[in-house]
Amino acid sequence: MTITTTVTGRLAEFTERLTDELGEEATSTDPKLIRKLSSDWSRLSPILMEKLPPGRFLADLVVRPSTVDDVPTILRLAYEYDVPVTPRGAGTGNYGQATPFDGGVLLDLRKLDRITEIGDGFVRVEAGARLTAIDRQVREAGHDIWMFPSTKSSSVGGFIAGGSAGTGTIKHGTVSDGWVRELRVAPCDGSGTDFWVMGPDTVAFTHAYGVSGIVTEAVVRTDPAREWVAFYASFPSYAQAVDIHRRLPELPILPRLASADEPPLVASLPAPVELDSTRTSLRIILEPSTVETVSRWVASAGGEVVAVLDGYEQTDRLSGMSYNHPIYFRQRAGHPCFHLEVNGRALWDDPDAVKSVYPNSVIHLELGPNRGPFGMLAADYQSEEQVLDGFARLNEIGIGVHSPHQWNVDRHVEQIVATVPRTDPKGLLNPGKLSHSP
Ligand SMILES: Cc1cc2nc3c(=O)[nH]c(=O)nc-3n(C[C@H](O)[C@H](O)[C@H](O)COP(=O)(O)OP(=O)(O)OC[C@H]3O[C@@H](n4cnc5c(N)ncnc54)[C@H](O)[C@@H]3O)c2cc1C
């Protein structure tokens, strides 16, 4: 068969072939839908908003596979016609990493949402299944999913391919630290097939933004379920809240989450109990037998236990105020700001030094898998230059920075770069996200 060489011609032939193979309902060129799905949550970053405003980069068509076997077919044709493919789950990624820089296909994976097996210590799911649905079903079967992000309605494939950590991370680390047992991956190599990877081999596909292959199914680990409680405390000062935050790893059963916010962030948190916005808020998902100990610690540090709420719905609400969410709530309340993902003990030991780098800084704290602090540093935005200039100063005081203001793959880069020549030799998968090499 002769393939047309113009871009428009190739796209038209590709779409026709795809429609023949998967049916009319699998593709859409509705401009409104294309515009909506061509952007993600990069609006959290004022820098990305300048660079990737909605509408600047648009896919040519949306393709919605309804079975996992459709994905290798789509990628076989994309390879044949040189059509770029950008995968998308729920679109909550906040680095612009699901933006279709070169047009082509926006691969909407949300219809692949089946939860196919709940076993002892694992759940087998399709990539578009939402973590809310997965967690609900595994809880009913007596298990806890190891981790989920504060955007719990995101897809499991998007969390594995675009996220990093969340509720459960204190015990289990990030998405690349063993949670993912197996992945089914469709490459864009013309083969029209897919393959499974296991254990450490999954790392080349985690936090890879889909550049090394499209994840269509995953097997992720679970623990036996516990009856977690949502614990709210408040303190007159940040230092007092830190006294408790740093002690939490001493508990015999680790908390699932431990978030703290300075007063300026507290006012906009949508908590189910009244939070005093003049005090530092500490919110923890605790195992019930540890509540008494933590309550004692809070009292002896001069704090107050605000509420202890039973029920999984309550712990979910608490999760919904963790990680990047306090930044989103602050922006929504009318305080424009940028944020950085930061880690290092100075967040506990020398917060004033951390906050001296940018104007009007505030800290949102989380407890990390290494029993140390990490979190978000939010501050007034002036310019991209101002933001970048602060990195070196933060590094000087021992603070590591992960920038949420750029879309390049920046974790496991070596494994990903080594995998791509085999799985995407033409560079059609999510173009523009692997532009630097290790
Ligand atoms: C307010 C807010 C709070 C957040 N909190 C957290 C948090 O607690 N923890 C955290 O880690 N992240 C967090 N994020 C970031 C984001 O929510 C997570 O990365 C999320 O899990 C992404 O899932 P998604 O389904 O929305 O993926 P998408 O945004 O659709 O995609 C994410 C990336 O993965 C690629 N991709 C999607 N599906 C696949 C697939 N099946 N195969 C291959 N590639 C694929 C996309 O191309 C994109 O590059 C937050 C974001 C916001 C805006």
The ligand as a Gaussian input file, in Angstrom:
#p B3LYP/6-31G(d) Opt

LIG

0 1
 C       -4.243000      19.356000      42.967000
 C       -3.331000      18.212000      42.532000
 C       -2.891000      17.296000      43.479000
 C       -2.029000      16.250000      43.106000
 N       -1.614000      15.360000      44.054000
 C       -0.756000      14.380000      43.711000
 C       -0.286000      13.441000      44.667000
 O       -0.724000      13.410000      45.803000
 N        0.634000      12.529000      44.258000
 C        1.074000      12.459000      42.958000
 O        1.897000      11.607000      42.641000
 N        0.601000      13.305000      42.034000
 C       -0.293000      14.236000      42.359000
 N       -0.769000      15.096000      41.412000
 C       -0.408000      14.868000      40.014000
 C       -1.403000      13.907000      39.303000
 O       -2.665000      13.994000      39.894000
 C       -0.945000      12.474000      39.359000
 O        0.221000      12.359000      38.651000
 C       -2.042000      11.564000      38.809000
 O       -1.982000      10.365000      39.432000
 C       -2.060000      11.445000      37.305000
 O       -3.090000      10.555000      36.930000
 P       -4.027000      10.882000      35.662000
 O       -4.887000       9.694000      35.418000
 O       -4.731000      12.159000      35.838000
 O       -2.926000      10.963000      34.533000
 P       -2.754000      12.001000      33.332000
 O       -2.584000      13.379000      33.855000
 O       -3.813000      11.785000      32.348000
 O       -1.367000      11.478000      32.756000
 C       -0.179000      11.606000      33.471000
 C        0.998000      11.245000      32.552000
 O        0.986000       9.852000      32.267000
 C        0.776000       9.602000      30.875000
 N       -0.167000       8.494000      30.840000
 C       -1.457000       8.477000      31.276000
 N       -1.962000       7.240000      31.191000
 C       -0.969000       6.450000      30.684000
 C       -0.878000       5.071000      30.370000
 N       -1.900000       4.239000      30.587000
 N        0.282000       4.595000      29.858000
 C        1.342000       5.418000      29.672000
 N        1.299000       6.728000      29.941000
 C        0.159000       7.243000      30.455000
 C        0.269000      10.903000      30.286000
 O        0.673000      11.079000      28.946000
 C        0.958000      11.918000      31.182000
 O        2.258000      12.123000      30.736000
 C       -1.621000      16.140000      41.761000
 C       -2.093000      17.046000      40.804000
 C       -2.938000      18.066000      41.185000
 C       -3.437000      19.015000      40.122000

